[in-house]
């Protein structure tokens, strides 16, 4: 366990460094394009690093161990399947850049392609997901400190929000991408160290023997709920990436020809990370640990294996993962609200400077709103995150068909998102969280197919550039 002064010292050190660097990187931001899209000229190395670091979230470092602790081998493998989202988005990123070279947000595409009804459905889904993810990241900050130090949940949650809001506010997407690059190096190095020491101190044989005696279902490859989770997480991960402005804004920000290569590379590099982070949870029984909450198992195992040094290492790893995702989500969600709500509905004639000021105000407002909701800590990280699966999986087919199939009309795209979300939520509450995304995706696909078969007018792609 970390002492309270040590934990506070790490937070202050990271906070000062990231915020000062954010100010330095953003000091030349003059327009909304500079701030929101980093000048649309991000190169391959930075592009790959920011895509990978953003997807290594608190969910990868905290929820992957939680799901492994609950579902065993299928838990870690199922979570790693979220890499398919990045890999499959690679060709879409190239298509997006080609169709909307001057685009800003995913909502902008939906509005131009499908019209107001589908756009309204999409915005509701996007904002519900963004709030859920932001709150889960804030909660993870509080859980990190409470499980590794003497500081309380509210202190950790407040600190991570202040730091991320600070450097995102000052630097925009340039600061987000630059910090993601360093955070990727920190995360990968730290995760490998923790897993290696876990193997050295506990060993595969000991883990296997203990699990066979105490929790044999975790090694059962026919564990029904775990199998459902495996497939559910595939569609959940794809839906998360396909719809979210976090990934669309990067497609617009990356230089020509970079998006496809960077997303493919990031997906392949990300794939083993959940397996490594989830693996350490299998050592919990061998170490006689009984975490009070399943989402605390990762930090507790690391602290047990490495003592105070391990607490520092895992603290830095999870902090970096939290920051790399929270800053990206703050930036992308503020862009979505600025371009799709403020500009479209409130102030259509807003200048670049007015949009820049509005964007920054929204970053602060999102931070405050996240703090308020996360303070209640209504659910575990895994439960909160998977609740949004019913929303995001319904957008997969409207996005794919919207980019490649000209016959899908806006009315049917909106119906598919609405129906998929409603049915996915029904599955979540009636059956379990591990079917929400599957049900949502399936219903949405059926609606889209009906819409395509009934469609008699083809969309003209050049209208997207108008």
C-alpha positions as CSV (number, residue, x, y, z in Angstrom):
1,X,0.0,0.0,0.0
2,X,1.1,3.5,-0.7
3,X,1.3,6.1,2.0
4,X,-1.0,9.1,1.6
5,X,2.0,11.5,1.1
6,X,3.5,9.3,-1.6
7,X,0.2,9.1,-3.5
8,X,-0.3,12.8,-3.3
9,X,3.3,13.4,-4.4
10,X,2.8,11.2,-7.5
11,X,-0.5,13.0,-8.3
12,X,1.1,16.4,-8.0
13,X,4.2,15.5,-10.0
14,X,2.1,14.1,-12.9
15,X,-0.4,16.9,-12.7
16,X,2.2,19.6,-13.0
17,X,4.1,17.9,-15.8
18,X,1.0,17.1,-17.9
19,X,-0.7,20.5,-17.4
20,X,2.5,22.5,-18.2
21,X,3.2,20.3,-21.3
22,X,-0.4,20.8,-22.4
23,X,0.0,24.6,-22.1
24,X,3.3,24.4,-24.1
25,X,1.8,22.3,-26.9
26,X,-1.4,24.4,-27.2
27,X,0.2,27.8,-27.0
28,X,0.0,28.3,-30.7
29,X,-3.6,27.1,-31.1
30,X,-5.4,29.9,-33.0
31,X,-8.4,28.3,-34.7
32,X,-10.9,25.5,-33.9
33,X,-9.1,23.2,-36.4
34,X,-5.8,23.7,-34.5
35,X,-7.4,23.0,-31.2
36,X,-9.9,20.2,-32.2
37,X,-8.0,18.4,-35.0
38,X,-4.3,19.3,-34.4
39,X,-4.1,20.9,-37.8
40,X,-5.2,17.7,-39.7
41,X,-1.6,16.6,-40.1
42,X,-0.8,14.0,-37.5
43,X,1.9,11.5,-38.6
44,X,2.0,7.7,-38.4
45,X,4.0,7.2,-35.1
46,X,1.9,9.7,-33.1
47,X,-1.3,8.4,-34.8
48,X,-0.6,4.8,-33.8
49,X,0.4,5.7,-30.3
50,X,-2.7,7.8,-29.6
51,X,-5.0,5.1,-31.0
52,X,-3.4,2.4,-28.9
53,X,-3.1,4.5,-25.7
54,X,-6.7,5.7,-25.9
55,X,-8.0,2.1,-26.2
56,X,-5.8,1.1,-23.2
57,X,-8.3,2.5,-20.7
58,X,-9.1,2.0,-17.1
59,X,-11.2,-0.8,-18.4
60,X,-8.2,-2.5,-19.8
61,X,-6.1,-2.2,-16.6
62,X,-8.9,-2.6,-14.1
63,X,-11.9,-4.2,-15.8
64,X,-9.9,-6.9,-17.7
65,X,-8.6,-8.3,-14.4
66,X,-12.2,-8.0,-13.0
67,X,-13.7,-10.0,-15.9
68,X,-10.9,-12.6,-15.7
69,X,-11.6,-12.9,-12.0
70,X,-15.3,-13.4,-12.7
71,X,-15.2,-15.4,-16.0
72,X,-11.7,-16.9,-16.1
73,X,-9.9,-17.6,-19.4
74,X,-12.9,-16.4,-21.5
75,X,-12.8,-13.1,-19.6
76,X,-9.3,-12.2,-20.7
77,X,-9.7,-13.6,-24.3
78,X,-13.1,-11.9,-24.6
79,X,-11.7,-8.5,-23.6
80,X,-8.8,-8.8,-26.0
81,X,-11.3,-9.2,-28.9
82,X,-12.0,-5.5,-28.5
83,X,-8.8,-5.2,-30.7
84,X,-11.1,-6.1,-33.6
85,X,-12.7,-2.7,-33.3
86,X,-9.5,-0.9,-34.1
87,X,-8.5,-3.3,-36.8
88,X,-11.9,-3.2,-38.6
89,X,-12.0,0.6,-38.2
90,X,-8.8,0.9,-40.3
91,X,-10.5,0.7,-43.7
92,X,-13.4,2.9,-42.5
93,X,-10.9,5.6,-41.4
94,X,-9.5,5.8,-44.9
95,X,-13.1,5.9,-46.3
96,X,-14.1,8.6,-43.8
97,X,-11.1,10.8,-44.8
98,X,-11.9,10.4,-48.5
99,X,-15.6,11.2,-48.2
100,X,-15.3,14.0,-45.7
101,X,-11.9,15.6,-46.1
102,X,-13.0,18.7,-44.2
103,X,-15.3,16.9,-41.7
104,X,-15.2,17.4,-37.9
105,X,-17.3,14.8,-36.1
106,X,-19.1,11.5,-36.4
107,X,-22.3,13.4,-35.9
108,X,-21.5,15.6,-38.8
109,X,-21.4,12.5,-41.1
110,X,-24.7,11.1,-39.7
111,X,-26.5,14.5,-40.2
112,X,-25.3,14.8,-43.8
113,X,-25.8,11.2,-44.7
114,X,-29.1,10.4,-43.0
115,X,-30.8,13.6,-41.9
116,X,-32.2,15.0,-38.6
117,X,-34.1,12.0,-37.2
118,X,-31.1,9.5,-37.5
119,X,-28.8,12.3,-36.3
120,X,-30.9,12.8,-33.2
121,X,-30.9,9.1,-32.3
122,X,-27.1,9.0,-32.9
123,X,-26.4,12.0,-30.7
124,X,-28.5,10.5,-27.8
125,X,-26.6,7.3,-28.1
126,X,-23.2,9.0,-28.4
127,X,-23.8,11.2,-25.4
128,X,-25.1,8.4,-23.2
129,X,-22.0,6.4,-24.1
130,X,-19.6,9.3,-23.5
131,X,-21.1,10.1,-20.1
132,X,-20.9,6.4,-19.2
133,X,-17.3,6.1,-20.2
134,X,-16.3,9.4,-18.6
135,X,-17.9,8.3,-15.3
136,X,-16.2,4.9,-15.4
137,X,-12.9,6.6,-15.9
138,X,-13.5,9.0,-13.0
139,X,-14.6,6.1,-10.8
140,X,-11.5,4.2,-11.8
141,X,-9.4,7.1,-10.5
142,X,-11.1,6.9,-7.2
143,X,-10.8,3.2,-6.9
144,X,-7.2,3.3,-7.8
145,X,-6.3,5.5,-4.9
146,X,-8.6,3.9,-2.4
147,X,-7.2,0.4,-3.2
148,X,-3.5,1.4,-3.3
149,X,-3.2,4.1,-0.7
150,X,-4.8,5.6,2.4
151,X,-6.5,8.3,0.4
152,X,-10.3,8.1,-0.2
153,X,-12.3,7.5,-3.4
154,X,-13.3,11.2,-3.8
155,X,-9.7,12.4,-3.7
156,X,-8.6,10.1,-6.5
157,X,-11.6,10.8,-8.7
158,X,-11.2,14.6,-8.2
159,X,-7.5,14.5,-8.9
160,X,-7.7,12.6,-12.2
161,X,-10.5,14.9,-13.5
162,X,-8.6,18.1,-12.6
163,X,-5.4,17.0,-14.3
164,X,-7.0,15.7,-17.5
165,X,-9.4,18.7,-17.8
166,X,-6.4,21.0,-17.2
167,X,-4.1,19.8,-20.0
168,X,-6.9,19.1,-22.4
169,X,-8.3,22.6,-21.9
170,X,-5.0,24.2,-22.5
171,X,-3.6,22.1,-25.3
172,X,-6.5,20.5,-27.2
173,X,-5.9,17.5,-29.4
174,X,-2.2,18.3,-29.8
175,X,-1.7,17.8,-26.1
176,X,-3.9,14.7,-26.0
177,X,-1.9,13.0,-28.7
178,X,1.5,14.0,-27.4
179,X,0.8,12.8,-23.9
180,X,-0.8,9.6,-25.3
181,X,2.6,8.8,-26.9
182,X,4.5,8.8,-23.6
183,X,1.6,7.2,-21.7
184,X,1.7,4.2,-24.2
185,X,5.4,3.6,-23.4
186,X,4.7,3.8,-19.6
187,X,1.7,1.4,-19.8
188,X,3.4,-1.3,-22.0
189,X,6.6,-1.3,-19.9
190,X,4.7,-1.4,-16.6
191,X,2.3,-4.1,-17.6
192,X,5.1,-6.4,-18.8
193,X,7.0,-5.9,-15.5
194,X,4.0,-6.8,-13.3
195,X,3.1,-9.9,-15.4
196,X,6.7,-11.1,-15.4
197,X,7.1,-10.8,-11.7
198,X,3.7,-12.5,-11.2
199,X,4.9,-15.5,-13.2
200,X,8.2,-15.6,-11.3
201,X,6.7,-15.4,-7.8
202,X,3.6,-17.5,-8.2
203,X,4.1,-19.6,-11.4
204,X,1.7,-21.2,-13.8
205,X,1.6,-24.5,-12.0
206,X,0.6,-23.0,-8.7
207,X,-2.1,-20.9,-10.3
208,X,-3.5,-23.8,-12.2
209,X,-3.5,-26.1,-9.1
210,X,-5.2,-23.4,-6.9
211,X,-7.8,-22.6,-9.5
212,X,-8.6,-26.3,-10.2
213,X,-9.2,-26.8,-6.5
214,X,-11.0,-23.5,-5.6
215,X,-12.5,-22.0,-8.7
216,X,-12.5,-24.7,-11.5
217,X,-15.2,-22.8,-13.5
218,X,-12.6,-20.1,-14.3
219,X,-10.7,-22.7,-16.4
220,X,-13.9,-24.2,-17.9
221,X,-14.0,-23.3,-21.6
222,X,-17.6,-24.3,-21.7
223,X,-18.6,-21.8,-19.0
224,X,-21.9,-20.5,-20.7
225,X,-22.0,-17.0,-19.4
226,X,-18.3,-16.5,-20.2
227,X,-18.9,-17.7,-23.8
228,X,-21.7,-15.2,-24.2
229,X,-19.5,-12.5,-22.8
230,X,-16.8,-13.4,-25.3
231,X,-19.1,-12.8,-28.3
232,X,-20.9,-9.9,-26.7
233,X,-17.6,-8.0,-26.2
234,X,-16.7,-8.4,-29.8
235,X,-19.7,-6.4,-30.9
236,X,-19.4,-4.1,-28.0
237,X,-15.8,-3.2,-28.9
238,X,-16.7,-2.7,-32.5
239,X,-19.7,-0.5,-31.7
240,X,-17.6,1.6,-29.3
241,X,-15.1,2.5,-31.9
242,X,-17.3,2.7,-35.0
243,X,-19.7,5.3,-33.5
244,X,-17.5,7.3,-31.2
245,X,-16.2,10.7,-32.1
246,X,-13.0,9.8,-30.3
247,X,-12.0,7.7,-33.3
248,X,-13.7,9.8,-36.0
249,X,-11.9,13.0,-34.8
250,X,-8.6,11.1,-35.2
251,X,-9.5,9.9,-38.7
252,X,-10.0,13.6,-39.6
253,X,-6.9,14.7,-37.8
254,X,-4.5,12.1,-39.2
255,X,-2.5,13.1,-42.3
256,X,-3.6,11.6,-45.7
257,X,-2.8,7.9,-46.0
258,X,-2.1,7.5,-42.2
259,X,-5.4,6.5,-40.8
260,X,-5.7,3.0,-42.2
261,X,-2.1,2.0,-41.3
262,X,-2.2,3.5,-37.8
263,X,-5.5,1.9,-36.7
264,X,-4.4,-1.5,-38.1
265,X,-1.1,-1.4,-36.3
266,X,-2.6,-0.1,-33.0
267,X,-5.1,-2.9,-33.0
268,X,-2.5,-5.6,-33.5
269,X,-0.3,-4.1,-30.7
270,X,-3.2,-3.7,-28.4
271,X,-4.5,-7.3,-28.6
272,X,-2.2,-8.9,-26.0
273,X,-2.6,-6.1,-23.4
274,X,-5.9,-7.3,-21.9
275,X,-4.5,-10.9,-21.8
276,X,-1.5,-9.7,-19.8
277,X,-3.5,-7.5,-17.4
278,X,-6.2,-10.1,-17.0
279,X,-3.7,-12.8,-16.4
280,X,-2.6,-11.3,-13.1
281,X,-6.1,-11.7,-11.7
282,X,-5.7,-15.5,-11.9
283,X,-3.1,-15.2,-9.1
284,X,-5.6,-13.8,-6.6
285,X,-6.6,-17.2,-5.2
286,X,-3.0,-18.4,-4.9
287,X,-2.1,-15.2,-3.0
288,X,-5.2,-15.6,-0.7
289,X,-6.7,-12.3,-1.8
290,X,-10.4,-11.6,-1.5
291,X,-11.0,-8.2,-3.0
292,X,-14.1,-6.4,-1.5
293,X,-15.0,-5.5,-5.1
294,X,-14.1,-7.4,-8.2
295,X,-12.8,-4.3,-10.0
296,X,-10.1,-3.9,-7.4
297,X,-8.5,-7.3,-8.0
298,X,-5.8,-6.0,-10.4
299,X,-4.3,-3.3,-8.1
300,X,-4.5,-5.6,-5.1
301,X,-2.6,-8.5,-6.8
302,X,0.1,-6.1,-8.1
303,X,0.5,-4.5,-4.7
304,X,0.7,-8.0,-3.1
305,X,3.3,-9.2,-5.6
306,X,5.6,-6.1,-5.5
307,X,4.8,-4.5,-2.1
308,X,5.1,-0.7,-1.9
309,X,7.1,-0.7,-5.2
310,X,4.4,-2.6,-6.9
311,X,1.8,-0.1,-5.6
312,X,3.8,2.7,-7.2
313,X,4.2,0.9,-10.5
314,X,0.5,-0.1,-10.8
315,X,-0.5,3.4,-9.7
316,X,1.5,5.0,-12.5
317,X,0.3,2.4,-15.1
318,X,-3.4,2.9,-14.3
319,X,-3.0,6.6,-14.0
320,X,-1.5,6.7,-17.4
321,X,-4.2,4.5,-18.8
322,X,-6.9,6.7,-17.2
323,X,-5.4,9.9,-18.5
324,X,-4.8,8.6,-22.0
325,X,-8.5,7.8,-22.3
326,X,-10.1,10.6,-20.4
327,X,-8.3,13.3,-22.2
328,X,-9.3,11.8,-25.6
329,X,-12.9,11.5,-24.5
330,X,-13.1,15.0,-23.1
331,X,-11.7,16.4,-26.4
332,X,-13.9,14.3,-28.7
333,X,-17.1,14.8,-26.7
334,X,-16.5,18.6,-26.5
335,X,-15.9,18.7,-30.2
336,X,-19.2,16.8,-30.8
337,X,-21.2,19.1,-28.5
338,X,-19.5,22.2,-30.1
339,X,-20.0,21.3,-33.7
340,X,-23.3,19.3,-33.5
341,X,-25.2,21.1,-30.8
342,X,-23.8,24.6,-30.3
343,X,-23.0,25.3,-34.0
344,X,-25.9,23.5,-35.6
345,X,-28.7,24.4,-33.2
346,X,-27.6,27.4,-31.1
347,X,-25.2,29.6,-33.1
348,X,-24.9,28.6,-36.8
349,X,-23.0,31.7,-37.7
350,X,-20.3,31.3,-34.9
351,X,-16.8,32.3,-35.9
352,X,-13.8,30.1,-35.4
353,X,-12.9,32.0,-32.2
354,X,-16.4,31.7,-30.8
355,X,-16.3,27.9,-31.5
356,X,-12.9,27.7,-29.8
357,X,-14.2,29.5,-26.7
358,X,-17.3,27.3,-26.6
359,X,-15.2,24.1,-27.0
360,X,-13.1,25.0,-24.0
361,X,-16.1,25.9,-21.8
362,X,-17.7,22.5,-22.7
363,X,-14.5,20.7,-21.7
364,X,-14.8,22.2,-18.2
365,X,-18.6,21.5,-18.0
366,X,-18.0,17.9,-18.9
367,X,-15.4,17.6,-16.2
368,X,-17.8,19.0,-13.6
369,X,-20.7,16.8,-14.8
370,X,-18.5,13.7,-14.6
371,X,-17.4,14.6,-11.1
372,X,-21.0,15.0,-9.9
373,X,-22.2,11.6,-11.4
374,X,-19.1,9.6,-10.4
375,X,-19.4,10.8,-6.8
376,X,-22.4,8.5,-6.4
377,X,-20.5,5.4,-7.6
378,X,-23.7,3.7,-8.6
379,X,-22.2,0.5,-10.1
380,X,-19.0,-1.4,-10.6
381,X,-16.8,-0.4,-13.6
382,X,-17.7,-3.5,-15.5
383,X,-21.4,-3.2,-15.0
384,X,-21.4,0.5,-15.9
385,X,-19.4,0.0,-19.0
386,X,-21.4,-2.9,-20.3
387,X,-24.6,-1.0,-19.8
388,X,-23.6,1.2,-22.7
389,X,-23.1,-1.8,-24.9
390,X,-26.8,-1.8,-25.8
391,X,-26.4,1.7,-27.1
392,X,-23.2,1.5,-29.1
393,X,-23.8,-1.8,-30.8
394,X,-26.9,-0.5,-32.5
395,X,-24.8,2.0,-34.5
396,X,-22.5,-0.5,-36.1
397,X,-24.6,-1.3,-39.2
398,X,-25.9,2.2,-39.8
399,X,-22.2,3.4,-39.8
400,X,-21.0,0.7,-42.1
401,X,-23.9,0.9,-44.5
402,X,-23.8,4.6,-44.3
403,X,-20.2,4.6,-45.6
404,X,-20.7,1.9,-48.3
405,X,-24.4,1.3,-49.1
406,X,-26.2,4.2,-50.8
407,X,-29.7,2.6,-50.5
408,X,-30.1,2.9,-46.7
409,X,-32.3,5.8,-46.0
410,X,-32.2,8.0,-42.9
411,X,-35.5,6.9,-41.5
412,X,-34.4,3.2,-41.4
413,X,-31.0,4.1,-40.0
414,X,-32.8,6.0,-37.1
415,X,-35.2,3.1,-36.6
416,X,-32.4,0.6,-36.5
417,X,-30.5,2.5,-33.8
418,X,-33.6,3.1,-31.7
419,X,-34.8,-0.5,-32.0
420,X,-31.4,-2.0,-31.4
421,X,-30.9,0.1,-28.3
422,X,-34.3,-0.7,-26.8
423,X,-33.9,-4.5,-27.4
424,X,-30.4,-4.5,-26.2
425,X,-31.4,-2.8,-22.9
426,X,-34.2,-5.4,-22.5
427,X,-31.6,-8.2,-22.9
428,X,-29.3,-6.4,-20.4
429,X,-32.0,-6.4,-17.7
430,X,-33.8,-9.6,-18.5
431,X,-30.9,-11.9,-19.3
432,X,-27.6,-10.2,-18.3
433,X,-25.0,-7.6,-19.4
434,X,-23.2,-10.2,-21.5
435,X,-26.0,-10.3,-24.2
436,X,-26.8,-6.6,-24.5
437,X,-24.5,-5.8,-27.4
438,X,-25.3,-9.0,-29.3
439,X,-29.1,-8.4,-29.2
440,X,-28.7,-4.7,-30.0
441,X,-26.4,-5.4,-33.0
442,X,-28.7,-8.2,-34.4
443,X,-31.9,-6.1,-34.2
444,X,-30.1,-3.2,-35.8
445,X,-28.9,-5.4,-38.6
446,X,-32.4,-6.7,-39.4
447,X,-33.8,-3.2,-39.5
448,X,-31.0,-2.0,-41.8
449,X,-31.5,-4.9,-44.1
450,X,-35.2,-4.2,-44.4
451,X,-34.4,-0.5,-45.1
452,X,-32.0,-1.5,-47.9
453,X,-34.5,-3.9,-49.5
454,X,-37.2,-1.2,-49.4
455,X,-34.9,1.6,-50.5
456,X,-35.5,2.9,-54.0
457,X,-33.3,6.1,-53.9
458,X,-29.5,6.0,-53.9
459,X,-27.5,8.5,-51.8
460,X,-25.1,10.6,-53.8
461,X,-21.7,10.5,-52.1
462,X,-20.7,14.0,-53.3
463,X,-23.4,15.4,-51.0
464,X,-21.2,14.7,-48.0
465,X,-18.8,17.4,-49.2
466,X,-21.5,20.0,-49.5
